[in-house]
Amino acid sequence: MKGYKKYYTNKIAWYIATLIIAVVLNFVLPRLMPGDPVSAIAARSVAGMTDSTAIQKVYEDYAEKFSINEPMTTQFFSFVKNAAKGDFGVSFSQYPRTVSDIIESSVWWTVCLQLPAILVGWILGNLLGAVAAYRKGIFDKGILPLFLFFSNVPAFGMAIVLLFVFAVNLGWFPTSGGYGFELIPNVSFTFFKSIFYHYQLPFWSIVLITIGGQAIGMRSMSIYELNADYVKYSRFLGIKDRKITKYVFRNAMLPQITGLAMSIGTMIGGALVAEIIFSYPGLGTTILNAIKGRDYPLISACTLIITIMVLLANLLVEILYGVIDPRIKASQQD
């Protein structure tokens, strides 16, 4: 347990340090954008007014309400204090709606789209890589290169291709949205059927570009393990291939678990692009609208939540890796 304790302590410490840096960047970078979003809100409130003094007073009231007239350090510590309680303030672009309410309505769309898509792509990619290494033939010469080609297509490119082929040309799936625009969210077969159809293209646009990279990694590791001395010796002893491959693919899977952590981190960006292209009601579309409206609180909250999601996913994979690979404990005890 001593080796595991040291391993987990080091990992958690690094992730906490990363989170602190991310919080600072999430607060500072959006506020470096040019423009004054408060003036837009004030302009809507003073439409038709001609008294310059009253107009200036309205602007000052909004500036005080959003605390933009305070020093940056004071704003930062207020942001951290409120964020710890789940309060990210009021949205500039959707005033007077709160940021928490906006995120609450979009974050689960992103989680339910990205997490299953990344996991399915990872599983299918590893299965394809293992079969290509063991069976070879059409799996190694035909199917694997095809998915390797897909993996090199940018996320937005795959999303546009699927949108053009299956939505615009064939008309099999909707072109945008998370459900039919004519529907009101409710618990019914019609509503869930609409969600299912709108889910397909964003989901598969992420899965298809995930499979190839995972497959090539699993194939390389499997070939290395299949040619290892312990495999040759086991076959010489007459041990059945079924039992040998059980250990071969288990050993080959260890680097792929690290690959899962990396894919979660890198695929977040691609998935958000897919959401924007399909106008999917997740964090991607929310961030795009926030940037257009120079909505500092909403941008900071969205990027912070995405950062926390990535860090937690990577930390869980690191913990899983430590449990699966006994060499972790041994290396920490040396």
N, C-alpha and C positions, 0 to 999 in steps of 0.2 A: 504493500500500500504506500510505502514511503516514496517509491519511484513514481507512482501515479500522482501522488499529492504534489510532488515537485513539478511534474509535467503540467498538471491542470492549473497550478498556481501561476506558473510562467505564462501560460496561454491566456488566462483570465486577465492578468495584469496588462498584457499587451493589448488586449481588446478594450479594456477600460481606457488606456491611454489613447487608443485610436478613436474611441467614442468622444473623448474630451476635445481632441483636435477637430473632429467632424462637427461637433456642436458649435465651436467657434467659427469654422468656415461657413456652416449653414446660416449663421446669423449675419456675418460680415458681407459675404459675397453678394447676396441679393440687394443689399443696401448700397452697393457700389454702382448699381444700375443708374443711368441718367434719367432725369425726369422727377416730377413731384406728384405722386399719386393722390395725395391729400387735396391738391388743387382741383383735381377732377371731381372728387366728391363734393367739394365746396361749390364748384361751378354749377353742379346739378341743383344744389340747394338754393342758390341765389339767382336762378334763372328768372329774368324779368325785373330784378332789382337794379336800381340806378344809383343808390346811395353808396359811394365808395367806402365810407367809414363803416357802414353796416356790412358790406361785402368783406372788408378786411377783418371785422370782428368775427364773422362766420368762419373765415379761414383759420383765425387764431384759435377759435373754440375747437375746431376739428384737429388742428395740430396738437393742442393740449390733450385732447381725448385720445389720440393715437400715440402720444408721447414722442413725436418726432422732433420736438424742440428741446429735448433733454440730451445731455452728453451721451455719446455712443456707449461708454462703459456702463452708465446707469441703465440704458435701454437693454444692454446685454444681460445684466444680472436680473433685471425684471423678467426678461424673456426666459432665462433658465429657471427662475423661481416659479413662474406660471406654467412653463412647459412640464415641470416635474409634477404638477397637479393636473396635467392634461388640458390646460387652458392656453391656447395659442392666440387669443385675442379675437378681434373682429376683422373680417375680410375687407380689404379696400375695394376690390372689384365687384364684390357681391354684398356690399354694405346694405343693411345692418346684420346680415347673416354671419354667424360665428364660424371661425376656421374649423373648430372641432366638429361642427355639424356638417360642413362640406366634406371633410376627410372621412368622417364616419360613413357617409353615403357612397364613398368611392373606394376606400382602402380594401374592402372585402371583395370587390370586383377584381382588383389587381391580384390579391392573394389567391383567389379561386381560379384565376387564369394562369398566373405564372408558376406557382408551386406544382400543380399537377402536370403542366406542360414540360417543365424542366425535369421532373422525376420520370415521366414517361419517356422523354427523349434520352435520358441517361440510361434507363433500363433497356430500352430497345437498342441503343447504341452498343451497350456492353454485350448483349445477347448476339447481335450481329457480328461484333468483333471476335467473340469466342467461337462462334460457328465458322466464321471465315478462316480462323487460324486452325481449327481442328478438321473441318470438312473440306476446306478449300473449294475448288470447282467454281460454280457460278456465283457462290457467295463471295469468294475472294476476287474473282475477275470481273464480275458484272455488277452485283448489287452494292458492294462496298464502295467502288469508285463513284457510283451514282450518288450515294448519300454523302460521300466526301465532297463532291461537287456542290451539293446543296448546302453543306456546312460553310462553304466559302462565299456563298451569296449573302450580301448584307441583310440584316433583319428587315429593313424597310423594302429592300428589293424583293425578298420572298413574299412579304405581305402584299405588295403591289401586284405581283404575278398571280397569286391566289385570288386576289380581289378581281383582277381583270378576267381571269379564266372562269372561275366558278361562280362569281356573283354577277359580273357585267355580261359576259358572253353566254354562259350556260344558264344563269339565273337560278342555280340550285340553292344558293344561300343569300341572305341579305347583305347589302353593301356596307351598312353602318349601324351603330347603336348596340345596346346590350339586350334589347327586347323591342317589340313592335312599338312604334311611336303612338299608335292608337290605343295602346293598352295602359291600364293603371296597375301598378304592382299589387298583386294579391296572391293568395294561395289557391291556385287552380291549375288544371291540366293545360289549359290554353296558354297561360302565362309561362309556365315552366317549359312548354314546348317551344315557345318563342325564344326563351333564353337559350335553350339547347341549340337551336338553329343559328342564332347570332354568335354563339360561343365557338362554333367549329372553325371558321377561318382564322381568327386570332390564335386559337389553340394550336392548330397544325402549322401555322407560320413559325411558331416558336419551336415546336417539336422537330420539324424537318431540318432546321439549321443546327439542332443540338446533336442529332444522331451521329453524323459523320465524324466529328471530332472525338466523341467518346468511343466510337467503333474502332478508329485507327489506333487509339491508345490501347484499347483492350486487345486488339489483334497483335500488336507488337509485344506486349507483355506476355500474352499467351504463348506466342512462338518462342520467346525466350525461355519460359518455364517448361514448355514441352521438350526443349532440347537440353534441359538441365541434367546434371549427372544423376540426381536422385530419381528422375523419371526413367532414364535408361536402366539404372540398376533395378528399379521396381519391375520393369518389364522383363528384365533378365530373370528375376525371381519368379515370374509367372503371375504376378498380381494383375488382376483384371483392369482393363482400361477405364472402366466406369469408376473404380475406386481411385485410380491415379488421377484422373481428370478432376475429381472432386477437390483434391489438394492443389492441383495445378491452377484451376480457375479461382480458387480461394486466394492463393498467393498473388495471382495476376490482378485481383480486384483491389488490393490494397492501394496502389497508386491511383486507381480510378476513383476511390473515395475522396482523395485529395482533389482530383479533377472535378468531382461534384461540387465541392466548395468553391472552386474557381469558376465553374460554369454558372453557379448561382450569382456570384458577384458580377460577372460580365454579362449575363443574360438579362439582368434587371434593366439595363439601358435599352437593349434590343426589344424587350417586351413592352417597354413604355412607348417606343416608336411604333410598334404594332398597334397599341391601343389608340395612338393618335391617328394612324392611317385609317383604322376601322371605326373611328369615333366611339371607341369602347368607353363606357363610363367609369374608368379607373383613374389611378393617380396620374397616368401619362397625360390624359386629356385635361385633368385638373391643373397640372403643372403648366401645360401650354397656355391655358386660359389665364392662369395667374401671371405668367411672364408677360403676356399681352397687356394685362392691366396693371403691371408693375406692383403686384400685390405682394409686398414683402412678407407679411405674416404667413400668407398661404404658401408661398414658395419655401420659406424656412421650415414650416411644419411638414410639408410634403417630402422635401429632401431629407429632413431629419428622420422621418418615419422609414423612408427607403433605406437610409444608412443603417438604422437599427435592425431592420429586417435582414439586411445582408450580413451584418456582424453576427446576429444571433444564429443565422443559418450556418455561417462558417464556423462559429464556435461549437455548435452541435455536431458538425461533421468532424471537427478536431477531437472532440470528446469521444465520438464513436470510433475514430481511427485509433485512439489510445487504447480503447477496450479490445478492438479486434486484433491489433498487432502487438504481441507480447514483447517485441523488441523495443518498444517505446519504454517500457518499465526497465528493461535491462540497460538501455543507454543512459537513463537518468540515474541509475545506481552506480555507474562506473565513475 
